[in-house]
Amino acid sequence: MDQIGVIKGRKRGADGNFIEKFHANPILDTSIYEVEFEDGRVESYYANQIAESILEESEINSNMPHHISDCVDHRKGSQALNDQEAYLFVKGRKLQKLTTKGWKLCAELSNGDTEWMDLKVAKEASPIKAARYAVANKISSEPAFRWWVPYILNKEERIIIAVKRRSAKPRKTEKFGLEVPKPNDIRRALKIDNETSTSRSRDALTKEAKTVLPALKILGTGEKIPPGFKYIEQLTFLT
C-alpha cells in the first residue's frame, strides 16, 4: 500500500557532509534525501526519484492496465517529419508542427511484457521515461520530440528545485515566543507545559486523543498485543 512521505532533508554521511552532489541536469542530479513515512520508516531517495514519483502519480493511474517501467527501443517510420516538413507558416509566423507521427517506442510494462506503441501513446502514458529515453538515445532533436521533451525535463527540474528549497528551510523551534517540540515528541511537549505553567500541549493532546480513542484498544495487565495492532506506550494525559 502506498504511504505519504515527508521530506526531512538532505542525507549526510558520517563526516557531516551531504551525500552525493547536485547537478542542474535532473538526469545527472545525484542528491539524496531522507523521507519519513506514516509508519515511522525513514528511507533515502535520489532527488530525481522523488520528482519522478510526483510526476508519475497520474501515469500510474492512467488508462493503461500496466504502467510503463522503461522505454527500451524505437522505430522511425516513413511518415515521420524531417526538418523541412516540421514547420508551417501562419500569417508570416513560423510555427512548429506539434506531431509525433511516424515514431514508435518499445515499452517495458510493469508486468514484465514489452509492447510497441505509437509515440503519442507512450508520451501520454509516461512522458518522463519517454523524454529521458529520447535524450539518452540522441533523438530528442527530431521534430517529433523537440517540441515537448524540453518542457517535460524542465518541469521535473522545477520539482527538484522545490524539493531542495523545502528541505533547506529550517524548522521553526519557536512560535509566539514559546518552544515548539519536535513532531511526536510528546514527553517534551508535556515538559514544556510544566516549565511554562501552561496546559497548551496537554489540552491539544487530550483533544486529539479523544478523536482517536475509538480506534484504540486499552490493554489490561498482562494482556498480549492482538495481531495486526501496534503498541503505543500509555501516557498520563490519556488517563
SVG drawing of the C-alpha trace seen along z (x, -y; Angstrom):
<svg xmlns="http://www.w3.org/2000/svg" viewBox="-15 -38 49 50">
<polyline fill="none" stroke="black" stroke-width="0.4" points="0.0,0.0 1.3,-3.5 2.1,-5.8 2.5,-9.5 6.1,-10.6 7.6,-13.8 10.9,-15.0 13.1,-15.6 16.2,-17.0 19.4,-16.1 21.1,-13.0 24.5,-13.4 27.4,-11.0 29.3,-10.1 31.5,-13.2 28.5,-15.5 28.7,-16.4 25.9,-16.0 26.0,-12.6 26.2,-12.9 26.0,-16.2 23.5,-18.5 23.5,-18.9 21.4,-21.3 20.5,-18.5 17.9,-16.4 19.1,-13.2 22.6,-13.8 21.5,-15.0 22.6,-12.5 21.4,-14.4 19.9,-12.1 17.1,-13.0 15.6,-11.3 11.9,-10.7 9.9,-9.8 6.7,-7.7 3.5,-7.5 4.6,-4.3 7.8,-5.9 10.2,-4.5 12.9,-6.8 14.3,-5.8 16.6,-7.5 15.8,-8.6 17.5,-10.4 16.0,-13.9 15.0,-12.8 13.3,-9.7 11.2,-12.0 10.4,-14.3 9.6,-11.3 7.2,-9.8 5.3,-13.1 5.1,-13.4 4.2,-9.8 1.3,-9.8 -1.0,-10.4 0.9,-8.0 0.3,-5.0 -3.4,-5.9 -3.7,-6.3 -6.0,-4.3 -3.2,-1.7 -3.7,1.6 0.0,1.7 2.1,-1.4 5.4,-1.8 8.6,-0.7 11.0,-1.8 11.5,-2.5 13.9,-0.1 13.8,-0.7 12.4,-3.0 11.4,-2.9 11.2,-5.8 8.7,-5.2 8.3,-6.8 5.6,-9.2 8.0,-10.9 8.6,-14.5 12.0,-15.8 13.4,-19.2 12.0,-20.8 8.5,-19.4 8.5,-20.3 7.2,-23.9 4.3,-25.7 3.8,-29.4 0.7,-31.3 0.4,-35.0 4.1,-35.2 5.0,-33.4 7.0,-30.2 5.3,-27.6 6.5,-24.1 4.1,-21.2 3.1,-19.5 3.0,-16.0 4.6,-12.6 3.5,-10.9 5.8,-8.2 7.5,-7.2 7.0,-4.2 8.6,-3.3 9.0,0.2 7.9,0.0 8.6,2.5 5.5,2.7 5.1,3.2 4.0,6.8 7.3,7.6 5.8,7.6 7.1,5.4 4.8,3.6 5.4,1.4 3.2,-1.7 2.8,-4.9 5.0,-7.7 1.8,-9.6 0.6,-6.9 3.9,-6.4 4.3,-10.2 0.9,-10.4 1.3,-7.3 4.8,-8.0 6.2,-11.4 9.2,-11.3 10.6,-7.9 9.9,-8.8 11.7,-12.1 14.7,-10.5 14.9,-7.8 14.9,-10.4 17.8,-12.3 19.8,-9.2 19.4,-7.9 20.1,-11.2 16.8,-11.5 15.4,-14.4 16.3,-16.9 14.0,-15.1 10.8,-17.1 8.6,-14.6 10.4,-15.1 11.9,-18.6 8.6,-20.4 7.8,-18.5 10.9,-16.8 12.5,-20.1 9.2,-21.0 8.9,-17.7 12.5,-17.7 12.2,-21.4 9.1,-20.5 10.9,-17.7 13.8,-20.1 11.4,-22.6 10.1,-20.0 13.6,-19.0 14.4,-22.7 11.2,-22.9 12.3,-19.8 15.7,-21.3 14.2,-24.6 11.8,-22.8 14.4,-20.6 16.8,-23.6 14.1,-25.6 14.9,-25.4 12.2,-24.0 10.6,-26.6 11.7,-26.0 9.6,-28.8 6.1,-30.2 4.6,-33.2 7.7,-33.1 7.1,-29.5 9.3,-26.5 7.8,-24.1 8.7,-20.5 9.7,-18.1 6.9,-16.1 5.8,-13.1 7.9,-14.2 5.0,-14.1 7.2,-13.9 9.0,-17.1 5.6,-18.8 4.3,-17.9 7.6,-19.1 7.2,-22.5 3.8,-22.8 5.4,-22.2 8.2,-24.6 5.8,-27.4 3.0,-26.6 0.6,-26.2 -1.6,-23.4 -1.5,-24.2 0.2,-20.9 -1.8,-18.8 -5.1,-20.3 -4.1,-19.8 -3.0,-16.2 -6.2,-15.4 -8.4,-16.8 -6.5,-14.7 -6.6,-11.6 -10.4,-11.8 -10.6,-11.8 -8.5,-8.6 -9.5,-6.7 -12.4,-4.8 -9.7,-3.2 -7.5,-2.2 -7.6,0.8 -6.6,0.3 -4.7,3.5 -5.2,4.9 -2.4,6.1 -0.6,9.0 -2.8,8.8 -0.9,9.5 -1.0,7.2 -3.6,8.5 -2.4,9.5 -2.4,6.5 -2.1,4.0 0.8,1.7 1.8,1.0 1.7,-2.6 3.0,-3.5 0.3,-4.8 0.8,-8.3 -0.7,-10.0 -2.6,-12.6 -4.7,-9.8 -5.8,-8.6"/>
</svg>
